[in-house]
Amino acid sequence: MSKRKKIIEKVAEAPAIVLEKAVEGARSLAKDVGNKRPLKGARSFWHMLGPGLTTGASDDDPAGIATYSQAGARYGNQLLWLAGFTFPLMALVQEMCARIGLVTGKGLAANIRQYFPRWVLITSTTLLFAANTFNLGADLGAMANAVQLLLPTADFTFLVICFAGMSLLLQIFSTYARYAKYLKYLTMFLFAYVFSALLIRGLDWHAVFLSAITPITTFSRDQIILICGILGTTISPYLFFWQTSQEVEEEILQGNTTLAKRQGATNEEIRHMRIDVWVGMFFSNLVMFFIIVACAGTLFPQGITTIQTAADAAKALQPFAGNASYLFFALGIIGTGLLAVPVLAGSASYAVAESFGWKQGLFYKLNQAYAFYGVLIIAMIIGLLLNFVGIDPIKALLYSAVVNGIIAPLVLVLIILISRDKKIMGAWQSGLVTQACAWIITILMGVAGLATIAALLPFS
């Protein structure tokens, strides 16, 4: 059999193998929990979760919530299938990033710096920093607006400054162990969106689940932009950098403070990482599913399609879904913002510091890594100021989506090339099927990015 034919057959088998991988992870997880008493098993499972859970949860930031809310409000359940479609794609990419961090003992930007031309590194880092700061600004504004929904007299400026300052103080002055625990507990806020949807009466769950497995698109200009936005906010470049660096932070927390000690990985480490990543990405997409359901079941039937921000969605839900759903939705915006804002700022800081070979990591104190924390502070200040220079949050999100559309395919290509290189990854290099799936994701993200840019041009 020719090599070309073998590759074609492997690609054809890819969907089944991805599903098999997810099932294998679920069985492994069930075995781990099942061998212990229920309470002890649940506690052991919770301790096993870490960077994968927080990375997945941070993907459902206020910007993402606004995008998913628009999908439900404008098109009902029509785009609900994207929640299931993007789950394995997102999980595969994040697993590749996590494996790179575990095996090389270095962050993603540090690996790019070592194995690729400098212009590739600088381009990736610059675009990431730009996209993250726009996203930061939109998220800080959304959190302030959500508080104003609950406390109408609260001052917007005061709230934005408080949220930015709180995030900086925690990142700079907390130990990594304490900070990681803080992020982990914040993921529980995402259940607010599940409750928000479940509390809505009269939802046709049969129609909901049918839409979840039935891809439907109209290919209109607005829907293309929205689908591209969903892909961009779900498979985001900042998650790639954060996931890789957090795996390194976890290694350092366990006492592997030198690069030599961190290099390589055991079967047990890879297995735990895989469970963590796939659970985190499933949780992320489950929340996406329920946000779309909540808006599709209440706003879409009423013809309320002018949802611009996450706060708009919460406010519009109140008359139709009740005070409880409204309250959960608003609290969810605040909680997910507190989780996502430091991840956005932190991933930019990791990328820039690794690009220039500076000391980086939240395990360092401020006086040990001035440059790393300096980048983090600058990113937060720029995001903060975007709320006061006349750029509305919707434009900020559009700019972020366009920049992400450019950077995502570029970074994905670099991730694939690193993860398949036996000299770098050793026994943990990516297999042919994983590579094939990753290339498909890269092509999809490239098409999504080009479609977003084309749809936003004045003559389109």
C-alpha positions in Angstrom: 0.0 0.0 0.0 1.4 3.4 -1.0 2.3 6.0 1.7 -0.3 8.4 0.2 -3.1 5.9 0.5 -2.1 5.1 4.1 -2.3 8.8 5.0 -5.8 9.2 3.3 -7.0 6.2 5.3 -5.7 7.6 8.5 -7.4 10.9 7.9 -10.7 9.2 7.1 -10.4 7.4 10.5 -9.7 10.6 12.4 -13.3 11.4 13.7 -13.7 7.8 15.1 -10.2 8.0 16.7 -10.9 11.4 18.3 -14.2 9.9 19.7 -12.3 6.8 20.9 -9.7 9.1 22.6 -12.5 10.9 24.5 -14.1 7.6 25.5 -10.7 6.3 26.6 -10.2 9.4 28.8 -13.7 9.0 30.3 -13.1 5.3 31.1 -9.8 6.2 32.7 -11.5 8.9 34.7 -14.3 6.6 35.8 -11.7 3.9 36.8 -9.8 6.5 38.9 -13.0 7.7 40.7 -14.6 4.3 40.9 -11.7 2.7 42.7 -12.3 5.1 45.6 -15.2 5.9 47.9 -17.6 8.4 46.3 -16.5 11.4 48.5 -12.8 10.5 48.4 -13.1 9.8 44.6 -14.7 13.2 44.0 -12.0 14.9 46.0 -9.3 13.1 44.2 -10.8 14.0 40.8 -11.0 17.7 41.9 -7.3 17.7 42.8 -6.4 16.1 39.5 -7.9 19.0 37.6 -5.8 22.1 37.1 -4.5 24.0 34.1 -6.9 22.3 31.7 -10.0 23.2 33.8 -9.0 26.8 34.3 -7.9 27.3 30.7 -11.2 25.8 29.4 -13.3 27.9 31.8 -11.4 31.1 31.0 -12.5 30.6 27.4 -16.1 31.5 28.4 -15.1 35.1 29.2 -17.6 38.0 28.9 -16.6 38.4 25.2 -17.4 34.8 24.5 -20.7 35.0 26.4 -21.7 38.0 24.2 -20.9 36.0 21.1 -22.8 32.9 22.2 -25.7 35.1 23.3 -25.9 36.7 19.9 -26.0 33.2 18.3 -29.0 32.2 20.4 -30.8 35.5 20.1 -30.4 35.9 16.3 -30.7 32.3 15.1 -32.4 30.4 17.9 -31.0 26.9 18.2 -29.7 26.9 14.6 -26.0 27.3 15.6 -26.2 25.0 18.7 -24.4 22.2 16.8 -21.2 24.3 17.1 -20.9 23.5 20.8 -20.4 19.8 20.0 -18.4 20.4 16.8 -15.8 22.6 18.4 -15.3 20.5 21.6 -13.0 17.8 20.2 -11.1 20.4 18.0 -10.5 22.6 21.0 -9.5 19.7 23.2 -7.0 18.2 20.7 -5.3 21.6 20.3 -5.1 22.2 24.0 -3.8 18.7 24.6 -1.0 19.3 22.1 -0.1 22.6 23.9 -0.2 20.9 27.3 2.1 18.1 26.1 4.6 20.6 24.7 4.8 22.3 28.1 5.1 19.0 30.0 7.7 17.4 27.7 9.9 20.4 27.0 9.6 22.1 30.3 9.1 25.5 28.5 6.3 27.7 27.4 5.1 27.9 23.9 6.8 31.2 23.0 10.1 29.9 24.4 9.8 26.8 22.1 9.0 29.0 19.1 12.0 31.2 20.0 14.3 28.2 20.0 13.1 26.4 16.8 11.8 29.1 14.4 13.1 32.4 12.9 12.9 35.5 15.1 10.4 37.3 12.8 7.9 34.5 13.3 8.2 34.8 17.0 7.9 38.6 17.1 4.9 38.6 14.7 3.1 36.0 16.8 3.8 37.7 20.1 2.8 41.2 18.8 -0.5 40.0 17.4 -1.3 38.1 20.5 -0.5 41.1 22.7 -2.8 43.3 20.5 -5.7 40.8 20.5 -5.4 40.2 24.2 -5.5 43.9 25.2 -8.6 44.6 23.1 -10.2 41.5 24.7 -9.2 42.7 28.1 -10.8 46.1 27.6 -14.0 44.5 26.5 -14.1 42.1 29.4 -13.4 44.7 32.0 -16.2 46.9 30.6 -18.6 43.9 30.5 -17.9 43.1 34.2 -18.6 46.7 35.2 -21.8 46.7 33.2 -22.9 43.4 34.9 -22.4 44.9 38.4 -24.5 47.9 37.3 -27.3 45.6 36.4 -27.3 44.5 40.0 -26.3 47.9 41.5 -27.6 50.6 39.1 -26.0 53.4 41.1 -22.5 51.9 40.9 -20.0 54.1 39.0 -18.6 52.5 35.8 -15.1 54.1 36.1 -14.7 53.0 39.7 -15.8 49.4 38.9 -13.4 49.0 35.9 -10.5 50.3 37.9 -11.4 48.1 40.9 -11.5 44.9 38.7 -8.2 45.7 37.0 -6.5 46.5 40.2 -7.9 43.4 42.0 -6.6 41.2 39.2 -3.2 42.8 39.2 -2.8 42.5 43.0 -3.7 38.8 43.0 -1.3 38.0 40.2 1.6 40.0 41.6 1.3 39.4 45.3 -0.2 35.9 45.6 1.9 32.8 45.5 1.3 30.7 42.4 -0.2 27.8 44.5 -2.8 30.2 46.1 -3.5 32.0 42.8 -4.0 28.7 40.9 -6.5 27.6 43.6 -8.3 31.0 43.3 -8.7 30.5 39.5 -9.9 26.9 40.0 -12.7 27.9 42.4 -13.7 30.7 40.1 -14.6 28.1 37.4 -17.6 27.2 39.6 -19.2 30.5 38.5 -19.8 28.9 35.1 -22.5 26.8 36.5 -24.5 30.0 36.8 -25.2 29.7 33.0 -26.4 26.1 33.4 -28.8 27.1 36.1 -29.9 30.2 34.1 -31.0 27.9 31.3 -32.5 25.2 33.4 -34.7 27.7 35.3 -36.4 28.8 32.1 -39.8 27.2 31.8 -41.3 25.9 28.7 -38.1 25.1 26.8 -38.5 22.4 24.1 -35.6 20.1 25.0 -36.4 17.7 22.2 -35.9 20.5 19.7 -32.8 21.7 21.6 -31.0 18.3 21.4 -32.1 17.8 17.8 -30.5 21.1 16.9 -27.3 20.1 18.8 -26.7 17.3 16.4 -28.1 18.8 13.2 -25.7 21.3 11.5 -27.7 24.1 9.9 -26.3 27.3 8.3 -27.7 29.9 5.9 -24.3 31.3 4.9 -25.6 34.9 5.1 -23.0 37.6 5.7 -24.0 38.1 9.3 -24.1 34.4 10.1 -20.6 33.9 8.6 -19.2 36.6 10.8 -20.9 35.1 13.8 -19.7 31.6 13.1 -16.2 32.9 12.6 -16.6 34.8 15.9 -17.6 31.6 17.7 -14.7 29.7 16.3 -12.3 32.5 17.2 -13.6 32.9 20.7 -13.6 29.2 21.3 -10.3 28.2 19.8 -8.3 31.3 20.9 -4.5 31.8 20.6 -4.2 33.1 24.2 -5.4 29.7 25.4 -2.5 28.0 23.6 0.1 30.1 25.4 -1.6 30.0 28.8 -2.1 26.2 28.8 1.6 25.5 27.9 2.9 27.9 30.5 0.6 26.7 33.2 1.8 23.1 32.7 5.4 24.5 33.3 4.2 26.4 36.5 2.6 23.1 37.8 5.9 21.3 37.3 7.8 24.1 39.2 5.2 23.9 42.0 6.1 20.2 42.4 9.8 21.1 42.9 11.1 20.7 39.3 12.7 24.2 39.3 15.4 23.5 36.7 14.8 22.9 33.0 16.6 19.6 33.1 14.2 18.3 35.8 11.1 19.4 33.9 12.0 17.9 30.6 10.3 14.6 29.7 7.0 13.2 31.0 5.8 9.9 32.5 2.7 7.9 31.3 0.9 8.9 34.5 1.6 12.6 33.9 0.3 12.5 30.3 -2.8 10.5 31.4 -3.7 13.0 34.2 -3.0 15.9 31.8 -5.3 14.4 29.2 -8.2 14.0 31.7 -7.7 17.5 32.9 -7.7 19.0 29.4 -10.6 17.1 28.0 -12.7 17.7 31.1 -11.9 21.4 31.0 -12.8 21.8 27.3 -16.0 19.8 27.8 -17.0 22.1 30.6 -16.2 25.1 28.5 -18.4 23.9 25.6 -21.2 22.7 27.9 -21.4 26.3 29.2 -21.5 27.6 25.6 -24.3 25.1 24.9 -26.5 26.4 27.8 -25.8 30.1 27.0 -27.1 29.6 23.4 -30.1 27.6 24.7 -31.0 30.3 27.3 -31.0 33.1 24.7 -32.6 30.9 21.9 -35.5 29.9 24.2 -36.3 33.4 25.4 -35.0 36.2 23.2 -35.2 34.6 19.8 -39.0 33.9 20.0 -39.5 37.6 21.1 -37.5 38.9 18.1 -34.9 40.5 20.4 -31.8 40.2 18.2 -29.9 43.4 19.1 -27.6 41.7 21.7 -24.3 43.5 21.7 -22.8 42.7 25.0 -23.1 40.0 27.7 -24.8 42.6 29.9 -27.4 43.2 27.2 -28.2 39.5 27.2 -28.7 39.4 30.9 -30.9 42.4 30.9 -33.0 41.1 28.0 -33.5 37.8 29.7 -35.2 39.2 32.8 -38.7 39.8 31.5 -38.9 36.4 29.8 -36.7 34.1 32.0 -37.4 35.6 35.4 -35.3 37.2 38.1 -33.4 34.0 39.0 -32.1 33.4 35.5 -31.3 37.1 35.1 -29.4 37.1 38.4 -27.4 33.9 37.5 -26.5 35.3 34.1 -25.3 38.6 35.6 -23.2 36.9 38.3 -21.8 34.6 35.7 -20.4 37.6 33.7 -18.7 38.9 36.8 -17.2 35.5 37.8 -16.0 34.5 34.4 -14.5 38.0 33.9 -12.5 37.6 37.2 -11.2 34.3 35.8 -10.6 35.4 32.2 -9.0 38.8 32.7 -5.9 37.5 34.5 -5.5 34.7 31.9 -5.6 37.2 29.0 -3.0 39.5 30.7 -1.0 36.6 31.9 -0.8 34.8 28.5 0.4 38.0 26.9 3.0 38.5 29.6 4.3 34.9 29.3 4.6 35.2 25.5 6.5 38.5 25.6 8.8 37.5 28.4 9.6 34.1 26.8 10.2 35.9 23.4 13.0 38.0 24.9 14.4 35.4 27.3 13.3 37.3 30.4 12.5 35.6 33.7 8.9 34.6 33.6 6.4 32.9 35.8 3.9 33.6 38.6 6.1 31.7 41.0 8.5 34.6 40.9 8.1 37.6 43.2 7.8 41.1 41.7 11.4 42.0 42.5 12.7 38.8 40.8 10.9 39.3 37.4 10.2 43.0 36.8 9.9 42.6 33.1 7.4 39.8 33.3 5.2 41.7 35.7 5.8 44.9 33.8 4.3 43.5 30.6 1.3 42.2 32.7 0.7 45.6 34.2 1.0 47.4 30.8 -1.5 45.0 29.2 -3.9 45.6 32.0 -3.5 49.4 31.8 -4.1 49.4 28.0 -7.2 47.2 28.4 -8.4 49.6 31.2 -7.8 52.7 29.1 -9.7 51.3 26.1 -12.9 51.8 28.1 -12.3 55.6 28.1 -10.9 56.4 24.7 -14.1 56.1 22.7 -13.7 52.5 21.4 -17.0 50.8 22.1 -16.7 47.1 23.3 -18.3 45.7 20.2 -15.6 47.3 18.0 -13.0 46.1 20.4 -14.3 42.5 20.1 -14.3 42.9 16.3 -10.7 44.0 16.2 -9.8 41.2 18.6 -11.6 38.7 16.3 -9.8 39.9 13.2 -6.3 39.8 14.9 -7.1 36.3 16.3 -8.2 35.2 12.8 -4.7 36.1 11.6 -2.7 34.7 14.5 -4.6 31.5 15.2 -3.6 29.6 12.0 0.0 30.8 12.3 0.4 29.6 15.8 -1.4 26.4 15.1 1.1 25.6 12.3 3.9 26.2 14.8 2.3 24.0 17.4 1.9 21.1 14.9 5.5 21.4 13.7 6.8 21.4 17.3 4.5 18.6 18.6 5.4 16.2 15.7 9.2 16.7 15.9 10.7 13.6 17.5 13.9 15.5 18.5 11.8 17.9 20.6 9.0 15.6 21.9 10.7 12.2 21.9 8.2 9.4 22.6 5.4 11.9 23.0 5.4 13.3 19.5 2.0 13.7 17.9 0.7 10.7 15.8 -0.4 10.9 12.2 -4.1 11.1 13.1 -3.6 13.9 15.7 -1.6 15.8 13.1 -4.2 15.3 10.4 -6.9 16.6 12.8 -4.7 19.6 13.8 -4.2 20.5 10.1 -8.0 20.4 9.6 -8.5 22.7 12.5 -5.7 25.0 11.2 -7.4 25.2 7.7 -10.8 25.9 9.4 -9.4 28.7 11.5 -7.6 30.1 8.4 -10.8 30.1 6.4 -12.7 31.6 9.4 -10.2 34.4 9.8 -10.2 35.3 6.0 -14.0 35.1 6.0 -14.2 37.5 9.0 -11.9 40.0 7.4 -13.7 39.8 4.0 -17.1 40.2 5.6 -16.0 43.3 7.5 -14.6 45.0 4.4 -16.7 48.0 3.3 -17.4 46.6 -0.2 -18.5 43.1 1.0 
